[in-house]
Amino acid sequence: MSFQDLQNQLQEIFRQNNFTQNARNRNLHVSRVEIDTCRDGTTISISFPGYKAVQGNGTTYDYRVDINKNNTTVALSHTNIITDIFNKITYGGMSATNLRDVLINLAIDGNINLQNIEVFLQYNPIVPSEQLITRVKKAHGEKTYNSDGNSFDLTLEELLKSIKWIVLQEDINYPISQNKQGRKMPFSRYLESIFITQDNSHNLEEVISRTLEHSIPKDWVEMDYSFKKSIK
């Protein structure tokens, strides 16, 4: 399903659940809707409106993506995704080149062909170590980091489907059609987390710092960002 189709689906969910009215009344996270299911029984849901939904006189479509895995519900953030990607390559032996190709294809068309991807991206699943979690917490500084979102290794299906719904928030609030960044921004960070596993000119701490920035980080001169031209 394309990102535009996903956006239409999500906005209809918001309409049916009175997102705008609840946001204006500061009725936050009063709605939870299950939006995706994985083959292993893991489900993905959204909780809304989020705390950033009301800004001035406007409405921002702020929502939280939760994953219910092993009977535990955990919120996922960009940092959780970056950490999972880094862990899969650095400690799980996943091909950085192949994962980059898969993420670029996902960023462009939104489609996930699991049967092919699982053959293409074989690795040894491993839970992020305490050392890695500590490193991420330190890089995150005083801003909230939900380490529970990295208390397990996401399956490929869980990772890709979670990414799809997380980045959609950027498309809705910062439309590419209006020359804004949309999902180009988070996908740039995800691909940077792959890049640093192959090139020591930058590190994980930098990627996390760039993820937390409110402005648009400058592209690294060492990295190829040409994929952004194909994201529409």
Contacts in CASP RR format, 6 or more apart in sequence:
PFRMAT RR
TARGET T0000
AUTHOR 0000-0000-0000
METHOD contacts of the structure
MODEL  1
MSFQDLQNQLQEIFRQNNFTQNARNRNLHVSRVEIDTCRDGTTISISFPG
YKAVQGNGTTYDYRVDINKNNTTVALSHTNIITDIFNKITYGGMSATNLR
DVLINLAIDGNINLQNIEVFLQYNPIVPSEQLITRVKKAHGEKTYNSDGN
SFDLTLEELLKSIKWIVLQEDINYPISQNKQGRKMPFSRYLESIFITQDN
SHNLEEVISRTLEHSIPKDWVEMDYSFKKSIK
1 9 0 8 1.000
1 110 0 8 1.000
1 111 0 8 1.000
2 109 0 8 1.000
2 110 0 8 1.000
2 111 0 8 1.000
3 110 0 8 1.000
3 164 0 8 1.000
3 168 0 8 1.000
3 171 0 8 1.000
3 183 0 8 1.000
6 110 0 8 1.000
6 164 0 8 1.000
6 165 0 8 1.000
6 168 0 8 1.000
7 168 0 8 1.000
7 171 0 8 1.000
7 172 0 8 1.000
9 35 0 8 1.000
10 35 0 8 1.000
10 46 0 8 1.000
10 165 0 8 1.000
10 168 0 8 1.000
10 172 0 8 1.000
11 61 0 8 1.000
11 172 0 8 1.000
13 33 0 8 1.000
13 35 0 8 1.000
13 46 0 8 1.000
14 20 0 8 1.000
14 48 0 8 1.000
14 61 0 8 1.000
17 31 0 8 1.000
17 33 0 8 1.000
17 48 0 8 1.000
19 31 0 8 1.000
19 48 0 8 1.000
19 49 0 8 1.000
19 53 0 8 1.000
19 59 0 8 1.000
19 61 0 8 1.000
20 59 0 8 1.000
22 28 0 8 1.000
22 30 0 8 1.000
22 31 0 8 1.000
22 48 0 8 1.000
22 49 0 8 1.000
23 49 0 8 1.000
23 50 0 8 1.000
23 53 0 8 1.000
23 54 0 8 1.000
23 59 0 8 1.000
24 54 0 8 1.000
24 59 0 8 1.000
26 54 0 8 1.000
27 49 0 8 1.000
28 49 0 8 1.000
28 50 0 8 1.000
28 51 0 8 1.000
28 53 0 8 1.000
29 47 0 8 1.000
29 48 0 8 1.000
29 49 0 8 1.000
29 50 0 8 1.000
29 64 0 8 1.000
30 49 0 8 1.000
31 47 0 8 1.000
31 48 0 8 1.000
31 49 0 8 1.000
32 45 0 8 1.000
32 46 0 8 1.000
32 47 0 8 1.000
32 66 0 8 1.000
33 45 0 8 1.000
33 46 0 8 1.000
34 43 0 8 1.000
34 44 0 8 1.000
34 45 0 8 1.000
35 44 0 8 1.000
35 45 0 8 1.000
35 46 0 8 1.000
35 165 0 8 1.000
36 43 0 8 1.000
36 44 0 8 1.000
36 161 0 8 1.000
36 164 0 8 1.000
36 165 0 8 1.000
37 43 0 8 1.000
37 44 0 8 1.000
38 44 0 8 1.000
38 155 0 8 1.000
38 157 0 8 1.000
38 158 0 8 1.000
38 161 0 8 1.000
39 114 0 8 1.000
39 157 0 8 1.000
40 155 0 8 1.000
40 157 0 8 1.000
40 158 0 8 1.000
42 67 0 8 1.000
42 68 0 8 1.000
42 69 0 8 1.000
42 155 0 8 1.000
42 157 0 8 1.000
42 158 0 8 1.000
43 67 0 8 1.000
43 68 0 8 1.000
44 65 0 8 1.000
44 66 0 8 1.000
44 67 0 8 1.000
44 68 0 8 1.000
44 158 0 8 1.000
44 161 0 8 1.000
44 162 0 8 1.000
44 165 0 8 1.000
45 65 0 8 1.000
45 66 0 8 1.000
45 68 0 8 1.000
45 73 0 8 1.000
46 63 0 8 1.000
46 64 0 8 1.000
46 65 0 8 1.000
46 66 0 8 1.000
46 165 0 8 1.000
47 63 0 8 1.000
47 64 0 8 1.000
47 66 0 8 1.000
47 75 0 8 1.000
48 61 0 8 1.000
48 62 0 8 1.000
48 63 0 8 1.000
48 64 0 8 1.000
49 61 0 8 1.000
49 62 0 8 1.000
49 63 0 8 1.000
50 62 0 8 1.000
50 63 0 8 1.000
50 64 0 8 1.000
51 62 0 8 1.000
52 60 0 8 1.000
52 62 0 8 1.000
53 59 0 8 1.000
53 60 0 8 1.000
53 61 0 8 1.000
53 62 0 8 1.000
54 60 0 8 1.000
60 173 0 8 1.000
61 169 0 8 1.000
61 172 0 8 1.000
61 173 0 8 1.000
62 169 0 8 1.000
62 173 0 8 1.000
63 169 0 8 1.000
64 75 0 8 1.000
65 75 0 8 1.000
65 76 0 8 1.000
65 162 0 8 1.000
65 165 0 8 1.000
65 166 0 8 1.000
66 73 0 8 1.000
66 74 0 8 1.000
66 75 0 8 1.000
66 76 0 8 1.000
67 73 0 8 1.000
67 74 0 8 1.000
67 76 0 8 1.000
67 149 0 8 1.000
67 154 0 8 1.000
67 158 0 8 1.000
67 162 0 8 1.000
68 74 0 8 1.000
69 152 0 8 1.000
69 154 0 8 1.000
69 158 0 8 1.000
70 152 0 8 1.000
72 148 0 8 1.000
74 146 0 8 1.000
74 148 0 8 1.000
74 149 0 8 1.000
74 151 0 8 1.000
75 146 0 8 1.000
75 149 0 8 1.000
76 146 0 8 1.000
76 149 0 8 1.000
76 162 0 8 1.000
76 166 0 8 1.000
77 145 0 8 1.000
77 146 0 8 1.000
77 149 0 8 1.000
77 166 0 8 1.000
78 166 0 8 1.000
78 186 0 8 1.000
78 189 0 8 1.000
78 190 0 8 1.000
78 211 0 8 1.000
79 136 0 8 1.000
79 140 0 8 1.000
79 145 0 8 1.000
79 208 0 8 1.000
79 211 0 8 1.000
79 212 0 8 1.000
80 146 0 8 1.000
80 149 0 8 1.000
80 150 0 8 1.000
81 159 0 8 1.000
81 162 0 8 1.000
81 163 0 8 1.000
81 166 0 8 1.000
81 186 0 8 1.000
81 190 0 8 1.000
82 189 0 8 1.000
82 190 0 8 1.000
82 193 0 8 1.000
82 204 0 8 1.000
82 207 0 8 1.000
82 208 0 8 1.000
82 211 0 8 1.000
83 128 0 8 1.000
83 132 0 8 1.000
83 133 0 8 1.000
83 136 0 8 1.000
83 150 0 8 1.000
84 128 0 8 1.000
84 150 0 8 1.000
84 153 0 8 1.000
84 154 0 8 1.000
84 159 0 8 1.000
85 99 0 8 1.000
85 159 0 8 1.000
85 190 0 8 1.000
85 193 0 8 1.000
85 194 0 8 1.000
86 132 0 8 1.000
86 193 0 8 1.000
86 196 0 8 1.000
86 197 0 8 1.000
86 204 0 8 1.000
87 126 0 8 1.000
87 128 0 8 1.000
87 132 0 8 1.000
87 150 0 8 1.000
87 153 0 8 1.000
88 94 0 8 1.000
88 99 0 8 1.000
88 123 0 8 1.000
88 153 0 8 1.000
89 95 0 8 1.000
89 96 0 8 1.000
89 99 0 8 1.000
89 194 0 8 1.000
89 197 0 8 1.000
90 197 0 8 1.000
91 126 0 8 1.000
91 128 0 8 1.000
91 129 0 8 1.000
91 132 0 8 1.000
92 123 0 8 1.000
92 124 0 8 1.000
92 125 0 8 1.000
92 126 0 8 1.000
93 123 0 8 1.000
93 124 0 8 1.000
94 121 0 8 1.000
94 122 0 8 1.000
94 123 0 8 1.000
95 121 0 8 1.000
95 123 0 8 1.000
96 194 0 8 1.000
96 197 0 8 1.000
96 198 0 8 1.000
98 120 0 8 1.000
98 121 0 8 1.000
99 121 0 8 1.000
99 194 0 8 1.000
100 191 0 8 1.000
100 194 0 8 1.000
101 120 0 8 1.000
102 117 0 8 1.000
102 120 0 8 1.000
102 121 0 8 1.000
102 160 0 8 1.000
103 163 0 8 1.000
103 187 0 8 1.000
103 190 0 8 1.000
103 191 0 8 1.000
103 194 0 8 1.000
104 187 0 8 1.000
104 191 0 8 1.000
104 227 0 8 1.000
104 230 0 8 1.000
105 111 0 8 1.000
106 112 0 8 1.000
106 160 0 8 1.000
106 163 0 8 1.000
106 164 0 8 1.000
107 167 0 8 1.000
107 183 0 8 1.000
107 184 0 8 1.000
107 187 0 8 1.000
107 227 0 8 1.000
107 231 0 8 1.000
108 227 0 8 1.000
108 230 0 8 1.000
108 231 0 8 1.000
110 164 0 8 1.000
112 157 0 8 1.000
112 160 0 8 1.000
112 161 0 8 1.000
112 164 0 8 1.000
114 156 0 8 1.000
114 157 0 8 1.000
114 160 0 8 1.000
117 156 0 8 1.000
117 160 0 8 1.000
118 156 0 8 1.000
121 156 0 8 1.000
125 153 0 8 1.000
125 155 0 8 1.000
126 153 0 8 1.000
127 151 0 8 1.000
127 152 0 8 1.000
127 153 0 8 1.000
128 150 0 8 1.000
128 151 0 8 1.000
128 153 0 8 1.000
132 150 0 8 1.000
133 147 0 8 1.000
133 150 0 8 1.000
135 204 0 8 1.000
135 205 0 8 1.000
136 145 0 8 1.000
136 147 0 8 1.000
136 150 0 8 1.000
136 204 0 8 1.000
136 208 0 8 1.000
137 145 0 8 1.000
137 147 0 8 1.000
138 205 0 8 1.000
139 204 0 8 1.000
139 205 0 8 1.000
139 208 0 8 1.000
139 209 0 8 1.000
140 208 0 8 1.000
140 212 0 8 1.000
143 212 0 8 1.000
154 162 0 8 1.000
163 186 0 8 1.000
163 190 0 8 1.000
166 186 0 8 1.000
167 182 0 8 1.000
167 183 0 8 1.000
167 186 0 8 1.000
167 187 0 8 1.000
168 183 0 8 1.000
170 181 0 8 1.000
170 182 0 8 1.000
170 183 0 8 1.000
170 185 0 8 1.000
170 186 0 8 1.000
171 182 0 8 1.000
171 183 0 8 1.000
173 182 0 8 1.000
174 180 0 8 1.000
174 181 0 8 1.000
174 182 0 8 1.000
174 185 0 8 1.000
175 182 0 8 1.000
176 182 0 8 1.000
176 183 0 8 1.000
176 184 0 8 1.000
176 231 0 8 1.000
176 232 0 8 1.000
181 216 0 8 1.000
183 231 0 8 1.000
184 228 0 8 1.000
184 231 0 8 1.000
185 216 0 8 1.000
186 211 0 8 1.000
187 227 0 8 1.000
187 228 0 8 1.000
187 231 0 8 1.000
188 217 0 8 1.000
188 219 0 8 1.000
188 225 0 8 1.000
188 228 0 8 1.000
189 207 0 8 1.000
189 210 0 8 1.000
189 211 0 8 1.000
191 223 0 8 1.000
191 225 0 8 1.000
191 227 0 8 1.000
192 202 0 8 1.000
192 206 0 8 1.000
192 207 0 8 1.000
192 210 0 8 1.000
192 220 0 8 1.000
192 223 0 8 1.000
193 204 0 8 1.000
193 207 0 8 1.000
195 202 0 8 1.000
195 220 0 8 1.000
195 222 0 8 1.000
195 223 0 8 1.000
196 202 0 8 1.000
196 203 0 8 1.000
196 204 0 8 1.000
196 206 0 8 1.000
196 207 0 8 1.000
199 222 0 8 1.000
199 223 0 8 1.000
201 220 0 8 1.000
201 222 0 8 1.000
202 220 0 8 1.000
202 222 0 8 1.000
210 217 0 8 1.000
219 225 0 8 1.000
END
